[in-house]
Amino acid sequence: MSEYNLQSIDVLVVEKHFHMRRLIRDILAEFGVGTIRVADTVENAFEMFQERASDLVLTDWSPGLDGIKFLELVRRNETSGDMFVPIIMVTANTELNHVCIARDAGINEYLAKPFSARLIYHRIKSIIENPRLFVRTGQYFGPDRRRRRLEFGGLERRQHANLQASDRRGSEGDHAGSERRQGQPGYRVAEPREGARH
């Protein structure tokens, strides 16, 4: 089934229920994933992640396992092994407000339970083929939440240090000035403005 050689990647599975952990582990092994580590609590998972960061995380979000808390630890804690790690939320929380909460906490992909092996693979494939830049604002750190570029024929009214004439919507180009998106060449933390609240 797998189009990619996943033998060299390390995946951390954070799942409360033993049978679900085993199912996800078996599916990942079938895909050829080289290293699969499992944890059944947020605390154990974050400790494992601090010791050795993974290339990908699949985390549950359910009563008894707060996947949002784990996500916030990975994205915001200074001792995190890798704040940029791709994270797939695998959960039975399927209402739109749950998806929005997870998105705003910094997930890369969302997968509703029950799921199939094919759906897990498609989420992994999406992360490989469509990597998203990371964005840091006062309220958010995580992958860019915009998934598509819309064609825009009007006058560009945004005034931004990173916007230059050759860099309009729908086109690629280097940004002038301090790059505000994590993972881009030239990224620099912005200097605090005078009078800005801390």
C-alpha positions as CSV (number, residue, x, y, z in Angstrom):
1,M,0.0,0.0,0.0
2,S,2.8,2.4,0.9
3,E,4.3,4.5,-1.9
4,Y,7.0,5.8,0.4
5,N,9.8,4.1,2.2
6,L,9.0,4.8,5.9
7,Q,11.6,2.6,7.4
8,S,13.8,5.4,8.7
9,I,11.0,7.4,10.5
10,D,10.2,7.3,14.2
11,V,6.5,7.6,15.1
12,L,5.1,8.2,18.5
13,V,1.6,6.9,19.2
14,V,-0.2,8.5,22.1
15,E,-3.3,6.5,22.8
16,K,-5.2,5.6,26.0
17,H,-6.7,2.3,25.0
18,F,-4.5,-0.8,24.6
19,H,-6.4,-2.3,21.7
20,M,-6.3,1.0,19.7
21,R,-2.6,1.4,20.4
22,R,-2.0,-2.1,19.1
23,L,-4.2,-1.5,16.0
24,I,-2.4,1.7,15.1
25,R,1.0,0.1,15.8
26,D,0.1,-2.8,13.5
27,I,-1.0,-0.5,10.7
28,L,2.1,1.6,10.9
29,A,4.3,-1.6,10.9
30,E,2.4,-2.7,7.8
31,F,3.4,0.6,6.2
32,G,7.0,-0.2,6.9
33,V,7.5,2.4,9.7
34,G,10.9,1.6,11.2
35,T,10.4,2.8,14.8
36,I,7.1,2.9,16.6
37,R,6.9,4.0,20.2
38,V,3.7,4.1,22.2
39,A,2.5,5.9,25.3
40,D,-0.8,5.8,27.2
41,T,-0.6,9.1,29.0
42,V,0.3,12.7,28.1
43,E,3.0,12.7,30.8
44,N,4.7,9.5,29.5
45,A,4.4,10.7,25.9
46,F,6.0,14.1,26.6
47,E,8.8,12.5,28.6
48,M,9.5,10.1,25.7
49,F,9.4,13.0,23.3
50,Q,11.8,15.1,25.4
51,E,14.2,12.1,25.5
52,R,14.1,11.6,21.7
53,A,11.9,13.6,19.3
54,S,9.9,11.7,16.8
55,D,9.4,12.4,13.1
56,L,5.6,12.1,13.4
57,V,3.1,11.9,16.3
58,L,-0.4,10.4,16.3
59,T,-2.3,11.4,19.4
60,D,-5.6,10.6,20.8
61,W,-8.0,13.2,22.3
62,S,-10.5,11.6,24.6
63,P,-11.7,11.6,28.2
64,G,-8.7,10.4,30.1
65,L,-6.1,11.5,27.5
66,D,-6.0,15.2,26.7
67,G,-4.4,15.3,23.3
68,I,-4.8,19.1,23.2
69,K,-2.6,19.4,26.4
70,F,0.0,17.1,24.8
71,L,-0.1,19.2,21.6
72,E,0.4,22.4,23.6
73,L,3.4,20.9,25.4
74,V,5.0,19.9,22.1
75,R,4.4,23.2,20.4
76,R,5.0,25.6,23.3
77,N,7.2,24.0,26.0
78,E,10.8,25.1,25.9
79,T,11.9,21.5,26.7
80,S,10.0,20.1,23.7
81,G,12.2,17.8,21.6
82,D,10.9,19.3,18.3
83,M,8.2,22.1,18.3
84,F,7.8,21.6,14.5
85,V,7.0,17.8,14.5
86,P,4.0,16.9,12.3
87,I,1.0,15.8,14.6
88,I,-2.1,13.9,13.5
89,M,-5.0,14.1,16.0
90,V,-6.8,10.7,16.0
91,T,-10.0,11.1,17.9
92,A,-13.7,10.3,18.2
93,N,-14.4,14.0,18.8
94,T,-15.9,14.8,15.4
95,E,-17.9,18.0,15.8
96,L,-16.7,21.1,14.0
97,N,-15.9,22.9,17.2
98,H,-13.5,20.0,18.1
99,V,-11.8,20.3,14.7
100,C,-11.4,24.0,15.2
101,I,-10.0,23.6,18.8
102,A,-7.4,21.1,17.5
103,R,-6.5,23.2,14.5
104,D,-6.1,26.3,16.7
105,A,-3.8,24.3,19.0
106,G,-1.5,23.5,16.1
107,I,-2.3,20.1,14.6
108,N,-1.2,19.2,11.1
109,E,-4.0,16.7,10.3
110,Y,-7.2,15.5,11.9
111,L,-8.5,11.9,11.7
112,A,-11.9,10.9,13.1
113,K,-12.4,7.5,14.7
114,P,-13.3,4.9,13.5
115,F,-10.7,5.0,10.8
116,S,-9.2,2.7,8.2
117,A,-5.5,1.9,7.4
118,R,-6.1,3.8,4.1
119,L,-7.2,7.0,5.9
120,I,-4.1,6.9,8.2
121,Y,-1.9,6.5,5.2
122,H,-3.6,9.4,3.4
123,R,-3.0,11.7,6.4
124,I,0.7,10.7,6.5
125,K,1.0,11.1,2.7
126,S,-0.6,14.6,3.0
127,I,2.1,15.6,5.5
128,I,4.8,14.4,3.2
129,E,3.5,15.9,0.0
130,N,2.0,19.1,1.4
131,P,4.2,20.4,4.2
132,R,3.0,23.6,5.7
133,L,5.1,26.5,6.9
134,F,4.9,27.2,10.6
135,V,3.5,30.5,11.8
136,R,4.1,32.3,15.1
137,T,1.8,35.0,16.3
138,G,0.9,36.3,19.8
139,Q,-1.9,33.8,20.1
140,Y,-0.8,30.9,17.8
141,F,2.2,28.7,17.0
142,G,1.8,25.9,14.5
143,P,1.4,25.0,10.8
144,D,-0.2,27.7,8.6
145,R,-3.9,27.1,8.9
146,R,-4.6,28.2,5.4
147,R,-4.6,25.1,3.2
148,R,-5.2,26.6,-0.2
149,R,-4.3,29.7,-2.2
150,L,-7.2,31.6,-3.6
151,E,-6.9,33.5,-6.9
152,F,-7.3,37.2,-6.2
153,G,-7.7,39.7,-9.0
154,G,-8.2,42.8,-6.9
155,L,-5.9,45.4,-5.5
156,E,-3.6,44.0,-2.8
157,R,-4.3,46.1,0.3
158,R,-2.2,44.2,2.8
159,Q,0.9,46.2,4.0
160,H,3.4,43.7,5.3
161,A,7.2,43.8,5.6
162,N,7.4,40.4,3.9
163,L,5.3,41.4,0.9
164,Q,7.1,42.5,-2.2
165,A,6.0,43.1,-5.8
166,S,7.0,39.7,-7.0
167,D,5.3,37.9,-4.1
168,R,1.6,38.1,-4.6
169,R,-1.1,35.5,-3.9
170,G,-0.7,32.4,-6.0
171,S,3.0,33.0,-6.8
172,E,6.2,31.9,-5.1
173,G,9.1,34.1,-4.2
174,D,11.5,35.1,-1.5
175,H,10.3,37.5,1.2
176,A,12.0,40.7,1.8
177,G,12.6,41.6,5.4
178,S,12.4,39.5,8.5
179,E,10.6,36.2,7.6
180,R,7.8,35.6,10.1
181,R,7.1,32.0,9.2
182,Q,9.1,29.3,10.9
183,G,11.1,27.0,8.7
184,Q,11.8,29.6,6.0
185,P,15.3,30.7,5.2
186,G,16.0,34.0,6.8
187,Y,13.6,33.6,9.6
188,R,14.3,36.0,12.5
189,V,12.3,36.6,15.6
190,A,10.7,40.0,15.3
191,E,12.0,42.7,17.6
192,P,9.3,43.8,20.1
193,R,7.7,47.1,19.3
194,E,7.9,50.0,21.6
195,G,4.8,50.1,23.8
196,A,3.9,46.5,22.9
197,R,2.3,44.5,25.7
198,H,4.3,41.5,27.0
